[in-house]
Amino acid sequence: MEIIGLVKTIFSIQVLKNGFKKREILVFTEEQYPQNLLIEFIQDKIKLLDSIKIEDRIKIFINLKGRKWTTPNGSVKYFNSIQGWKIEKIVNKKNISSSKTDVNEFDDFPF
């Protein structure tokens, strides 16, 4: 699956027990009913966020994860998470042509 949207927040790396690392990103989706989605990247995938900046337009490839948890009093609860495993930046011709930069600088771009 994939999600396209704008980066709203990039959170700090969290180091949990046993050295498990995760980093989350908040993305405002581009769809009929836009959503703010929190997407997590774990272990070696956290480095994918190093080149991403707030307000970047991106495509994130995701996996949906679900897990069961039993509370200490025996109640069963279920949780879902969205895990990212690949990111692509999306560059719009519209965004480039509307900038104040001289258009001739972009003669080498294939669009």
Sequence and secondary structure as in RCSB ss.txt:
>XXXX:A:sequence
MEIIGLVKTIFSIQVLKNGFKKREILVFTEEQYPQNLLIEFIQDKIKLLDSIKIEDRIKIFINLKGRKWTTPNGS
VKYFNSIQGWKIEKIVNKKNISSSKTDVNEFDDFPF
>XXXX:A:secstr
 EEEEEEEEE   EE GGG EEEEEEEEE SSS  EEEEEEEGGGGGGGTT  TT EEEEEEEEEEEEEE TTS 
EEEEEEEEEEEEEE   HHHHHTSSS GGGGTTS  
